[in-house]
Amino acid sequence: MKIDKHIQYIFVFSITLLANCSCTDDFESLNTANDLVTEDLVDVNLMLTLVQVRAIKESSLNGTGTIGNYSGISYSSSNSPFNESDAPELWNDTYQNFTNNLSEIIRLTKEDADLVNKTAIARIMKVWAFAKLTDTYGDVPYFESSLPPDEVVSTPKYDSQKSIYEDFFKELKEATASLDISKESFGSADLIYKGDVAKWRKFANSLRLRLALRVRYVDVEMAKTNMGDLQESDLILAREDDASLYTASDVQDNFNIFYNEVLKDRSNLVKKTAGAIINKMDEYNDPRVKIMADTAKASFPGDDPDLDYFGYRGHPVLGLVPIEYKLPWDQDTSSKISDLWYVQEIEVPVLRSSEVYFALSEAALVGLKDGNAQEYYKKGIEASMDWAKDFYENAKPQLPDLIGIIYPDWSSDDIDLLLSHKEITTTESDAFLNSPIAVLSGSMEEQLEQIMVQKNIALYPLEYENWAEWRRTGYPILQIGPDENDLKGVVPRRMPWPNIEQTINGVNYEAAAAGLQGGDSKLSKVWWDANPTVPYPFVGDPLPTRDTPWVQN
């Protein structure tokens, strides 16, 4: 669903003012009453719009940050993926901007039977927001956070992730059951589904499937119980039901965040892809690679006899490594993300049908649900291919304007050539769908790896989801350099809690840290991270080293 073109900046600014009156910077004032805004002035429709804009449009279109390193979907030369430090951004956003406002919507609507859909949708979105939070940090304040003003807990305890997940499943089931197509909904204020109750029901059930599969290595019965009743008709299995919103072209605050970066400085067009995703796609002749990445700008690697053309070349995960490990990827010798991702109006995903198909395929493969793993796997690839084609068609008419900004010397023929190259033809997609890659084969573990590699591709750019799936299964296997930083090249299993928690909520912080094997470290595992076989070591070609960089010809 596209953002309504009538939503102007003044509209978003107004709801920001309202919502900010109820959002604060720490738990000391997280639930403190604010007498400047009375309930009769609060519009729950505008509050939902604000949450969706901030949580999805501003926070979910990533795929290029440090988190993306950990599942092999992106690489950034400016970050330090293996240093030990806190990561407060998601924590602050969730409590200040998302769950506080969603809880307030629930509080203001739950006593009115005519507003049952608004209550239910807010409950569903609250689970979605908290799931991302707990999957990132592990145990977090949940039951004592985001409470009504008269129930403030200034130093909330950290709840176990298991108890939080149990409540997620309860909330999703209850909220889904309460949805009523005959009652009022959010309408155009809902930027995902325009208040469509039937689609929200499918989203809630698909989210439940995602979360149930996530716990399968730690509690197989919990996984079975919470996905066993889900039928295909309950789930997102068609592109038109995908949960997403579109950025807009009305005012700059509603533009694609990548487009705004380019407007500020063309040098921001430097985001690189990582080897685990791009190299696999190139190896498999997967036409979706054209949507995800551009070929490396450096055409020939000089005198290296083993490489005659860089083409699509993903970057390994390199943090603090000796310089000779960085040089082979200098001079534009690895792929950047495709220019298509920088257009003004872009689809920002929340949960796609392709993900659901791959989840069903895995569940069938390991015996958690009835079904044909191969059929679901093939449908997942088809759904992802359909998304890639739609993505291109959306970007195609916008690309000339973008090219005029970033490559002002290009002719119309140059642009036409680029568009022609990027288009996924029926011949290309059919060839891939009929290739051995589209058929599960080998042992159960080998088939799981196939599913997860394709799921990794289909999830892009949801880097937090990719990272969660990588931690859970170990796939795709990453190519990592000999890191010399704190973690020595070991991919983090969680993010540490914000440092400020030790000051403002010290007793509960210490109790939570004592429950982690290894303490409040990036290498301590969250509750559901219980697969004993991961991570898998990279066993492919060693990372190349070179005394001098290649020179672009």
KOLBA-367101 format. One record per residue (C-alpha): residue number from 1; x, y, z. Coordinates in pm, whole numbers, plus 32768, in hexadecimal, padded with zeros to 4 digits. Last residue first. Layout:
<rs>
[r NUM [X Y Z]],
...
</rs>
This chain:
<rs>
[r 553 [902B 8011 79D9]],
[r 552 [8FE7 8023 7B52]],
[r 551 [9126 7FDC 7C0E]],
[r 550 [913E 7EAB 7CEB]],
[r 549 [91C3 7EF4 7E42]],
[r 548 [9328 7EA5 7EAE]],
[r 547 [93B2 7D9A 7F96]],
[r 546 [9294 7CAA 7F58]],
[r 545 [91D3 7BB1 8029]],
[r 544 [90BA 7AD0 7FB9]],
[r 543 [8FC9 7A42 80B9]],
[r 542 [8FE2 78CC 80BC]],
[r 541 [8F0F 7806 7FC2]],
[r 540 [8DE9 7758 8062]],
[r 539 [8DD3 76BD 81BD]],
[r 538 [8D2B 77D6 8283]],
[r 537 [8CEF 7756 83E1]],
[r 536 [8B8A 7703 8444]],
[r 535 [8AF1 77CC 855F]],
[r 534 [8A37 7706 85CE]],
[r 533 [8A19 7594 8627]],
[r 532 [897E 75B4 8781]],
[r 531 [8842 7666 8705]],
[r 530 [87CC 7714 8843]],
[r 529 [87A1 7883 87EB]],
[r 528 [863C 7889 8874]],
[r 527 [86A6 7913 89C7]],
[r 526 [8794 7A22 894E]],
[r 525 [8904 79C7 893C]],
[r 524 [8A2F 7A75 89D5]],
[r 523 [8B2F 7ADC 88CE]],
[r 522 [8AC8 7C4A 88BE]],
[r 521 [8B09 7C5E 8A33]],
[r 520 [8A34 7CB0 8B64]],
[r 519 [8AA5 7B80 8C2A]],
[r 518 [8B60 7A53 8BA1]],
[r 517 [8A47 7961 8BEB]],
[r 516 [892C 7A57 8C18]],
[r 515 [8859 7A4E 8D55]],
[r 514 [894B 7B2F 8E12]],
[r 513 [8911 7C3A 8D0A]],
[r 512 [879C 7C3B 8D59]],
[r 511 [87D6 7C67 8ECD]],
[r 510 [88D6 7D78 8E8F]],
[r 509 [87E7 7E37 8DAC]],
[r 508 [86CD 7E16 8EA8]],
[r 507 [87A0 7EB0 8FBA]],
[r 506 [8837 7FB9 8ED4]],
[r 505 [8701 8050 8E38]],
[r 504 [876C 81BB 8E06]],
[r 503 [88E5 8194 8E17]],
[r 502 [8926 8037 8D89]],
[r 501 [8813 8079 8C8E]],
[r 500 [88DF 819A 8C02]],
[r 499 [89CE 80A1 8B63]],
[r 498 [88C0 802E 8A70]],
[r 497 [8888 7EB6 8A7C]],
[r 496 [8983 7DE6 89BD]],
[r 495 [8923 7D72 885D]],
[r 494 [88F2 7BFE 881C]],
[r 493 [899F 7ACD 8783]],
[r 492 [8AC2 7B95 86F8]],
[r 491 [8B89 7AFD 85D7]],
[r 490 [8CE1 7A81 8641]],
[r 489 [8DF4 7B3C 8582]],
[r 488 [8EDB 7B65 86AA]],
[r 487 [8DC7 7BF3 8788]],
[r 486 [8E8F 7D17 8815]],
[r 485 [8F41 7D7A 86D1]],
[r 484 [9056 7CC3 8618]],
[r 483 [8F7C 7C25 850B]],
[r 482 [900C 7B18 842C]],
[r 481 [8F0E 7B49 8312]],
[r 480 [8DAF 7ABC 8301]],
[r 479 [8D02 79FE 81E6]],
[r 478 [8BAD 79A0 826A]],
[r 477 [8AE3 785F 8257]],
[r 476 [897D 78B3 81F8]],
[r 475 [88FF 7825 82D9]],
[r 474 [8951 77E5 8448]],
[r 473 [87EC 777D 8498]],
[r 472 [876D 7858 85B5]],
[r 471 [8881 795D 85AF]],
[r 470 [885B 7983 8437]],
[r 469 [86E0 799F 8450]],
[r 468 [8700 7AB0 8558]],
[r 467 [8803 7B67 8485]],
[r 466 [8727 7B5C 8350]],
[r 465 [8602 7BDE 841B]],
[r 464 [86D4 7D00 849F]],
[r 463 [8753 7D43 833E]],
[r 462 [85FA 7D6E 82A5]],
[r 461 [8683 7DD8 814E]],
[r 460 [8668 7CC1 80D9]],
[r 459 [8589 7BA9 8159]],
[r 458 [8577 7AF3 800B]],
[r 457 [86EF 7AC8 7FEF]],
[r 456 [8711 7A38 814D]],
[r 455 [85E3 795B 8108]],
[r 454 [8695 78CE 7FD7]],
[r 453 [87CD 7882 80A3]],
[r 452 [86F3 77FB 81BB]],
[r 451 [8635 7707 80E1]],
[r 450 [8771 767F 8040]],
[r 449 [8815 765A 8197]],
[r 448 [86E4 759E 8214]],
[r 447 [8705 74B2 80EB]],
[r 446 [886D 746D 8148]],
[r 445 [8804 742C 82B0]],
[r 444 [86F4 733B 8242]],
[r 443 [87F0 7286 8168]],
[r 442 [880C 72BE 7FF2]],
[r 441 [8718 736E 7F0D]],
[r 440 [8618 7485 7F04]],
[r 439 [85CF 74F4 7DA0]],
[r 438 [85D6 7662 7D35]],
[r 437 [8752 7664 7D2B]],
[r 436 [8746 7546 7C2F]],
[r 435 [86C3 763B 7B28]],
[r 434 [8559 765B 7AB8]],
[r 433 [8513 7792 7B88]],
[r 432 [865A 7829 7B0F]],
[r 431 [860C 77EE 799F]],
[r 430 [84AA 7870 79CF]],
[r 429 [852D 79B1 7A6E]],
[r 428 [8624 79F0 7956]],
[r 427 [8533 79A2 7839]],
[r 426 [8424 7A74 78DC]],
[r 425 [8512 7B9A 78DA]],
[r 424 [8596 7C46 7A13]],
[r 423 [85D8 7DB1 79B5]],
[r 422 [871F 7E40 7A37]],
[r 421 [87DB 7E2F 78EB]],
[r 420 [86C8 7EDD 7829]],
[r 419 [86B3 7FED 792F]],
[r 418 [882B 8025 791E]],
[r 417 [8827 8035 77A0]],
[r 416 [8704 8129 77A8]],
[r 415 [87C5 8206 789A]],
[r 414 [88F9 8209 77BB]],
[r 413 [8821 8256 768C]],
[r 412 [8785 837C 7746]],
[r 411 [88E5 8403 7775]],
[r 410 [89AB 83F7 78B7]],
[r 409 [8A78 8528 7919]],
[r 408 [89A2 857D 7A4A]],
[r 407 [89EC 842E 7AF1]],
[r 406 [8965 844D 7C56]],
[r 405 [8856 8552 7C26]],
[r 404 [87EB 850D 7AC0]],
[r 403 [87FE 839A 7B10]],
[r 402 [86F3 83D0 7C1A]],
[r 401 [860C 8480 7B24]],
[r 400 [8640 8369 7A24]],
[r 399 [8602 825B 7B2E]],
[r 398 [84A2 82C0 7B91]],
[r 397 [83E9 8219 7A6F]],
[r 396 [84A5 80D1 7AAB]],
[r 395 [8498 80C7 7C28]],
[r 394 [8336 803D 7C49]],
[r 393 [8365 7F47 7B2B]],
[r 392 [84AE 7ED2 7BC2]],
[r 391 [8416 7E93 7D19]],
[r 390 [82F2 7DDB 7C78]],
[r 389 [83E7 7CF3 7BC6]],
[r 388 [84A5 7CB7 7D0A]],
[r 387 [8361 7C71 7DC8]],
[r 386 [82F5 7B75 7CC2]],
[r 385 [8448 7AC8 7CE4]],
[r 384 [8419 7AB9 7E5D]],
[r 383 [82C3 7A1C 7E2F]],
[r 382 [8351 791E 7D38]],
[r 381 [846D 78C8 7E27]],
[r 380 [8377 7893 7F43]],
[r 379 [8294 77C6 7E60]],
[r 378 [83B7 76DB 7E15]],
[r 377 [8401 76B0 7F88]],
[r 376 [8292 7677 7FDB]],
[r 375 [827A 7567 7ED5]],
[r 374 [83BF 74C8 7F46]],
[r 373 [8360 74C4 80B7]],
[r 372 [8214 7416 8071]],
[r 371 [8128 7445 8195]],
[r 370 [80D7 73DB 82F6]],
[r 369 [8173 74AE 8404]],
[r 368 [8296 7492 84F8]],
[r 367 [832B 736A 8441]],
[r 366 [8486 73F3 83F0]],
[r 365 [8448 7425 827B]],
[r 364 [82E0 7498 82AA]],
[r 363 [8347 75AF 8398]],
[r 362 [8465 7610 82B1]],
[r 361 [837F 7629 8185]],
[r 360 [8276 76E2 824B]],
[r 359 [8377 77E5 82B3]],
[r 358 [83EF 7800 814A]],
[r 357 [8289 783F 80D8]],
[r 356 [8252 7943 81E7]],
[r 355 [8390 79FE 818A]],
[r 354 [8321 7A0B 801E]],
[r 353 [81CF 7A97 8089]],
[r 352 [827B 7BCB 8117]],
[r 351 [8291 7C61 8274]],
[r 350 [82EA 7DCC 82C3]],
[r 349 [836A 7E4D 8177]],
[r 348 [83B6 7FB1 8106]],
[r 347 [834F 7FE2 7F9C]],
[r 346 [83FD 8108 7EF8]],
[r 345 [83A5 8264 7E83]],
[r 344 [84D0 834D 7E56]],
[r 343 [85C1 8265 7DA3]],
[r 342 [86FC 81F8 7E5A]],
[r 341 [86C0 807F 7E62]],
[r 340 [86C3 806B 7CE6]],
[r 339 [882F 80DF 7CE8]],
[r 338 [8883 7F7A 7D48]],
[r 337 [8945 7F33 7E84]],
[r 336 [8AB9 7F4B 7E51]],
[r 335 [8B85 7E30 7DC0]],
[r 334 [8CF4 7DF5 7E09]],
[r 333 [8E2A 7E66 7D47]],
[r 332 [8DE1 7FD9 7D6F]],
[r 331 [8F4F 8035 7DA8]],
[r 330 [8F85 7F60 7EDD]],
[r 329 [8F02 7E02 7F19]],
[r 328 [9051 7D4F 7EF8]],
[r 327 [90E9 7E5C 7FDA]],
[r 326 [9022 7E0A 8112]],
[r 325 [90D2 7CC8 816E]],
[r 324 [922A 7D62 8132]],
[r 323 [91CF 7E76 8227]],
[r 322 [91CB 7D8B 8352]],
[r 321 [906A 7D5B 83D9]],
[r 320 [8F8E 7E2C 84BF]],
[r 319 [8E39 7DE0 842A]],
[r 318 [8E0D 7D1C 82EC]],
[r 317 [8CD3 7C5E 828D]],
[r 316 [8D13 7BEF 8128]],
[r 315 [8CAB 7CD1 8005]],
[r 314 [8BC9 7C4D 7EF5]],
[r 313 [8C3C 7C44 7D8D]],
[r 312 [8B4C 7C64 7C6C]],
[r 311 [8C2E 7C99 7B3F]],
[r 310 [8D9F 7C90 7BA1]],
[r 309 [8E27 7C28 7A52]],
[r 308 [8F60 7B63 79FA]],
[r 307 [8FA3 7AD1 7B51]],
[r 306 [908F 79AE 7B91]],
[r 305 [91B8 7A34 7ACD]],
[r 304 [91D3 7B77 7B97]],
[r 303 [9293 7C6C 7ABC]],
[r 302 [919C 7D8C 7ABF]],
[r 301 [9057 7D3A 7B6A]],
[r 300 [8F78 7DA1 7A46]],
[r 299 [8E32 7E62 7A41]],
[r 298 [8E3D 7F40 7B76]],
[r 297 [8CDB 7FC3 7B9A]],
[r 296 [8C68 7E84 7C43]],
[r 295 [8B1E 7E0C 7BB7]],
[r 294 [89EB 7EA8 7C51]],
[r 293 [8923 7E03 7D65]],
[r 292 [87D3 7D89 7DE5]],
[r 291 [86FB 7DB2 7CB1]],
[r 290 [8801 7D1F 7BC7]],
[r 289 [883A 7C02 7CBF]],
[r 288 [86CE 7BA4 7C8F]],
[r 287 [8735 7AFE 7B49]],
[r 286 [87CA 79D6 7C0A]],
[r 285 [88E1 7942 7B39]],
[r 284 [8926 7856 7C61]],
[r 283 [8A8D 78CA 7C96]],
[r 282 [8A23 7A36 7C7C]],
[r 281 [8912 7A01 7D7E]],
[r 280 [8A02 794E 7E66]],
[r 279 [8B08 7A5F 7E41]],
[r 278 [8A05 7B6C 7E8B]],
[r 277 [8976 7ADA 7FCD]],
[r 276 [8A9E 7A5C 8095]],
[r 275 [8B8E 7B50 7FF4]],
[r 274 [8B09 7C95 807F]],
[r 273 [8A79 7DBA 7FBF]],
[r 272 [8B07 7F17 7FCE]],
[r 271 [8A6F 806A 801A]],
[r 270 [8B2F 817B 7F63]],
[r 269 [8A2E 826E 7EDB]],
[r 268 [8A6D 835B 7FFE]],
[r 267 [8B6F 8406 7F20]],
[r 266 [8A50 84B1 7E6E]],
[r 265 [8A1E 8590 7F9E]],
[r 264 [88E5 8624 8038]],
[r 263 [87FB 85BB 7F20]],
[r 262 [889E 8462 7F27]],
[r 261 [8848 8438 8097]],
[r 260 [86E2 84A6 8054]],
[r 259 [86BF 8397 7F4D]],
[r 258 [873B 8294 8047]],
[r 257 [8633 8306 8143]],
[r 256 [8520 82CF 8042]],
[r 255 [8456 8410 8044]],
[r 254 [834B 845E 8149]],
[r 253 [8419 8565 81FF]],
[r 252 [8461 8606 80AF]],
[r 251 [82F7 865A 8061]],
[r 250 [81FD 85CB 7F68]],
[r 249 [82D0 84B6 7ECA]],
[r 248 [826B 8390 7FA3]],
[r 247 [8304 8260 8050]],
[r 246 [823D 8127 8024]],
[r 245 [81B0 803D 812A]],
[r 244 [81D2 7ECB 8167]],
[r 243 [8114 7D97 81DD]],
[r 242 [80EC 7CB0 80B3]],
[r 241 [7F80 7C59 806B]],
[r 240 [7F88 7CBF 7EFC]],
[r 239 [80C1 7BEE 7ECF]],
[r 238 [8008 7AB0 7F31]],
[r 237 [8040 79AE 8045]],
[r 236 [800C 7A7F 817E]],
[r 235 [7F6E 7982 8268]],
[r 234 [7E21 7905 82F1]],
[r 233 [7DB5 7864 81A7]],
[r 232 [7EED 778A 81B6]],
[r 231 [7E7B 76FD 8304]],
[r 230 [7F0B 7750 845A]],
[r 229 [7E9E 766B 8576]],
[r 228 [7FF3 75C5 85A3]],
[r 227 [80BD 7708 85A2]],
[r 226 [80B3 7760 8713]],
[r 225 [80A5 7601 879C]],
[r 224 [81BA 757F 86BE]],
[r 223 [82AF 7694 871C]],
[r 222 [8260 767C 888E]],
[r 221 [8290 7504 8874]],
[r 220 [83E1 752E 87C9]],
[r 219 [8469 7609 88DE]],
[r 218 [85D2 767F 88B2]],
[r 217 [861B 7627 8748]],
[r 216 [84B7 7673 86D6]],
[r 215 [84A4 77CD 8771]],
[r 214 [84C5 7897 8631]],
[r 213 [83C7 77BE 857C]],
[r 212 [82BA 782E 866E]],
[r 211 [831F 799B 863F]],
[r 210 [82FF 7995 84C5]],
[r 209 [81BC 78CA 84D3]],
[r 208 [8128 79C4 85CA]],
[r 207 [818A 7AE0 84E1]],
[r 206 [80D3 7A2A 83CA]],
[r 205 [7F9F 7A0C 84A8]],
[r 204 [7FA9 7B7D 84FE]],
[r 203 [7FDC 7BDE 8391]],
[r 202 [7EBF 7B02 831D]],
[r 201 [7DD4 7BA1 841B]],
[r 200 [7E4E 7CFB 83B3]],
[r 199 [7DF2 7CA3 824F]],
[r 198 [7C8E 7C48 82B0]],
[r 197 [7C6D 7D87 837E]],
[r 196 [7CC7 7E73 8261]],
[r 195 [7D17 7FB6 831F]],
[r 194 [7DCB 8058 81FC]],
[r 193 [7EB3 7F27 81F4]],
[r 192 [8010 7FAF 823C]],
[r 191 [7FE7 8129 8258]],
[r 190 [7ECC 8110 8356]],
[r 189 [7E4C 8275 8370]],
[r 188 [7D93 822D 8229]],
[r 187 [7C92 8157 82E0]],
[r 186 [7CD9 811B 8450]],
[r 185 [7BBC 8025 848E]],
[r 184 [7A4C 8037 84E7]],
[r 183 [798A 7EF4 851B]],
[r 182 [78E7 7DFB 842E]],
[r 181 [7A2F 7D4E 83D6]],
[r 180 [7A66 7CF2 8542]],
[r 179 [7BC3 7CA3 85C7]],
[r 178 [7BA2 7C0C 8722]],
[r 177 [7C29 7AB3 86C8]],
[r 176 [7D60 7B4A 862F]],
[r 175 [7DA4 7C1B 8765]],
[r 174 [7D7A 7AF0 884B]],
[r 173 [7E5D 7A0E 877E]],
[r 172 [7F66 7B1A 874E]],
[r 171 [7F64 7B80 88BC]],
[r 170 [7F7E 7A1C 893D]],
[r 169 [809B 79CB 884E]],
[r 168 [8157 7B04 88B0]],
[r 167 [8119 7ABB 8A21]],
[r 166 [81CD 796F 8A06]],
[r 165 [82E2 7A22 894A]],
[r 164 [830D 7B18 8A67]],
[r 163 [8316 79FE 8B68]],
[r 162 [8428 7951 8AA2]],
[r 161 [84E8 7A95 8A76]],
[r 160 [84FB 7AB7 8BEE]],
[r 159 [847C 7C01 8C75]],
[r 158 [8567 7D1A 8CD9]],
[r 157 [84DA 7DD4 8E04]],
[r 156 [8452 7F33 8DE3]],
[r 155 [84F4 8058 8E99]],
[r 154 [83FD 817A 8E7C]],
[r 153 [82C8 809E 8E8B]],
[r 152 [819F 817C 8E35]],
[r 151 [8041 80EE 8E67]],
[r 150 [7F7E 8238 8E72]],
[r 149 [801E 82B0 8D2E]],
[r 148 [7FBD 8174 8C6A]],
[r 147 [80D7 807A 8C33]],
[r 146 [81E2 8079 8B25]],
[r 145 [82C2 7F95 8BF5]],
[r 144 [827B 7EB0 8D1C]],
[r 143 [821A 7D7C 8C4E]],
[r 142 [8335 7DAF 8B56]],
[r 141 [8483 7E1D 8BE5]],
[r 140 [857E 7D5A 8B12]],
[r 139 [8618 7BFD 8B0A]],
[r 138 [86C3 7BBD 89BC]],
[r 137 [8759 7CF7 891D]],
[r 136 [8715 7CD7 87A6]],
[r 135 [8606 7BCF 87A2]],
[r 134 [8569 7C86 88C8]],
[r 133 [8551 7DCC 8807]],
[r 132 [84E0 7D3D 86B8]],
[r 131 [83D2 7C79 876C]],
[r 130 [836A 7DB0 882E]],
[r 129 [8315 7E69 86EF]],
[r 128 [8251 7D49 8650]],
[r 127 [819B 7D02 8797]],
[r 126 [8139 7E72 87AD]],
[r 125 [80C1 7E69 8646]],
[r 124 [7FD3 7D4E 8697]],
[r 123 [7F52 7DFD 87CF]],
[r 122 [7F1F 7F41 870C]],
[r 121 [7E5C 7E81 8602]],
[r 120 [7D81 7DE0 870E]],
[r 119 [7D2D 7F24 87C0]],
[r 118 [7CD7 7FD1 867A]],
[r 117 [7C02 7EA8 8614]],
[r 116 [7B44 7EAA 875D]],
[r 115 [7AE0 8016 8732]],
[r 114 [7966 7FDD 8733]],
[r 113 [7983 7F18 8877]],
[r 112 [7A14 804A 8927]],
[r 111 [7AD5 7FF1 8A62]],
[r 110 [7C12 7F8F 89A6]],
[r 109 [7C34 80D2 88E1]],
[r 108 [7CF9 81CB 89B6]],
[r 107 [7DCF 80C6 8A64]],
[r 106 [7E23 8011 8920]],
[r 105 [7E84 8155 8872]],
[r 104 [7F5B 81AD 89A2]],
[r 103 [800A 805E 8990]],
[r 102 [8057 809F 8821]],
[r 101 [80E6 81F5 887B]],
[r 100 [81CB 816C 898A]],
[r 99 [8228 803F 88B4]],
[r 98 [82A7 8109 878B]],
[r 97 [834E 825A 87C4]],
[r 96 [83FE 8260 8914]],
[r 95 [840F 80EF 896B]],
[r 94 [845E 8066 8813]],
[r 93 [8531 818A 8799]],
[r 92 [8609 818C 88D0]],
[r 91 [8650 8016 88C6]],
[r 90 [8689 801A 874E]],
[r 89 [878E 812E 8770]],
[r 88 [883B 80BC 88B1]],
[r 87 [894D 7FDD 8822]],
[r 86 [8A52 7F9A 892F]],
[r 85 [8BB8 7F4A 88DC]],
[r 84 [8C9B 7E1D 88A0]],
[r 83 [8D41 7E46 874B]],
[r 82 [8D0D 7D43 863B]],
[r 81 [8C3A 7DFD 853B]],
[r 80 [8D0E 7F39 8536]],
[r 79 [8C64 801F 843C]],
[r 78 [8CE1 8106 832A]],
[r 77 [8D31 7FFC 8226]],
[r 76 [8BC6 7F91 8221]],
[r 75 [8B60 7E3B 81A6]],
[r 74 [8A0D 7DAC 815E]],
[r 73 [8943 7C6B 814B]],
[r 72 [8A33 7B7A 81F3]],
[r 71 [896A 7B2A 832B]],
[r 70 [8A3B 7BE9 8428]],
[r 69 [8AA4 7CFD 833B]],
[r 68 [8939 7D6F 831A]],
[r 67 [893B 7DC9 848C]],
[r 66 [8A4C 7ECC 8446]],
[r 65 [896B 7F8A 8358]],
[r 64 [8913 7F68 81E9]],
[r 63 [87DB 7E8E 81E9]],
[r 62 [8714 7FB0 8277]],
[r 61 [85B5 8010 821B]],
[r 60 [8522 7FB2 836D]],
[r 59 [8563 80E7 8441]],
[r 58 [84DE 821C 8390]],
[r 57 [83CA 8187 82B9]],
[r 56 [8378 806A 83A5]],
[r 55 [838B 80D1 8513]],
[r 54 [837B 8249 84E0]],
[r 53 [8271 8256 83D3]],
[r 52 [81A9 813A 846D]],
[r 51 [81B4 81D3 85C9]],
[r 50 [814B 8328 8547]],
[r 49 [802A 829A 8480]],
[r 48 [7FB2 81DD 85B3]],
[r 47 [7FBC 831A 8685]],
[r 46 [7EFD 83D7 857A]],
[r 45 [7DE3 82DC 858B]],
[r 44 [7DEA 82E0 8708]],
[r 43 [7D94 8453 8707]],
[r 42 [7DEE 84EA 8859]],
[r 41 [7D50 8637 88B4]],
[r 40 [7C38 859F 8986]],
[r 39 [7D3A 84DC 8A47]],
[r 38 [7DE2 8613 8AD4]],
[r 37 [7F37 8690 8A68]],
[r 36 [8000 877D 8B45]],
[r 35 [7FBD 86A8 8C78]],
[r 34 [80D2 85B4 8C29]],
[r 33 [80C0 8477 8CF7]],
[r 32 [8207 83BE 8D29]],
[r 31 [821E 826C 8C7D]],
[r 30 [837D 827E 8BF0]],
[r 29 [83EA 838A 8CE8]],
[r 28 [84EA 82C6 8DB1]],
[r 27 [84EA 81C5 8C9B]],
[r 26 [85AE 82AB 8BB9]],
[r 25 [8590 839E 8A98]],
[r 24 [841F 83F4 8A90]],
[r 23 [82EB 83C2 89BD]],
[r 22 [818D 8444 8A16]],
[r 21 [81B8 85AB 89A0]],
[r 20 [8279 8524 887A]],
[r 19 [8139 848B 87F8]],
[r 18 [8085 85D4 87D7]],
[r 17 [81A7 868D 873D]],
[r 16 [81EB 8574 8648]],
[r 15 [807C 856F 85EE]],
[r 14 [8094 86D8 8583]],
[r 13 [81D7 86AB 84C1]],
[r 12 [8142 858B 83FB]],
[r 11 [801A 8661 8396]],
[r 10 [80F0 8792 8350]],
[r 9 [81C4 86B9 826E]],
[r 8 [809F 8657 8195]],
[r 7 [7FD0 851A 818C]],
[r 6 [7F00 855B 8057]],
[r 5 [7FDE 847A 7F84]],
[r 4 [7F63 8351 8050]],
[r 3 [808E 8275 8099]],
[r 2 [808A 8156 7FA6]],
[r 1 [8000 8000 8000]],
</rs>
